[in-house]
Amino acid sequence: MNTEEIEENPFLFNNRLYFTRYPFGQVSEADIFVSVYKNNTWEKAMSLPDPINTVYSEIAATISKDGKTIYFLLTVRGFWRL
C-alpha cells in the first residue's frame, strides 16, 4: 500500500484490506492485492495467487459475508466479466 503505483478499489474484511494495484498505470496488468492488519500495523501487501490473479486484469474485489467467496471484475480481450 502507498506505493508509487496506482492503488484503488479498497475493500476491508476481517482485518484484511483488498485493493487493486495498476503497476505504473498499466490498466491491462491490474491485480488484486491484500494487506493484513496485525499488531497495530499493516503488513506488506501481497498479490493474490492464481487463479484469482492471472495474465489478464483483475479489479474491484469484494468478499462474501461468510468469507468463502471472492467476487471481482476480470477483463478478457477487452471485455469486463464478473
N, C-alpha and C positions, 0 to 999 in steps of 0.2 A: 504494500500500500504506500501511497505517497511517493510514487516514483516519477520520473520524467515522462513516462508513458501515459497515454490517456486511460483513465480508470473511471468507470461509471456503472450504473445499474446496481447499487448496493442492496443487499437483502440480508437481514440479520436473523439467525435462527440458532437457538441453543448455544450461545457463546461462540458462534461461527459467523463470520462476515463473508458472504459470497459476493463477488463483483466481476464485472467484465473488464478485461485489460486489452487494449489495442496496442500492440507493440509499435511504438513510434508512429502512431496514426494509421497503421495499415488495417483498414476495416476488414479486409479479406483474411486476416490472420488473427482475429479476435478469439480469445479463450476465456473460460471461466476459472477464476481463482478463488481460494478460500484462505482466510486467516482465522486462527483460533485465539480467543481471549483467555489467557491463563496467567495466574499470579499477578493480576492487575496490569497486564501488558498484552499487546497484540503480537503474536508470533509472526515470523516471516511468512508472507503469502505464498502458497504453493498452487501450481496449476493442477486442476483435477485430471485424473488419469483417463486413458481410453477405457470405455467407449464414450465418455462424456466429451472430452476434447478430442478433436480429430484433425485432419488436414483442412477441414472446412472452417467456417467461422461460427462460433457458439457465443450467444449473448443472453443477458437478462434471466439469470437463474432464479428460481423460487422453489421452495421445498414444501411438500405436503404436510399437513398438520401432524401426522404420525411420524414424520421424518423418514419415511421409507421410499419416497419418490421425489425425484428432481425433475422439474419442468424447465425448459429453456428453448430459445429460438436457435435454429440451425439454418445456415444458408448453404444450399447446394445448387451449383450452376446459376447463381443469381436470384434464386427464389428462397424466401424465408419459410421455414417449417417449424411447427411446434412439436 
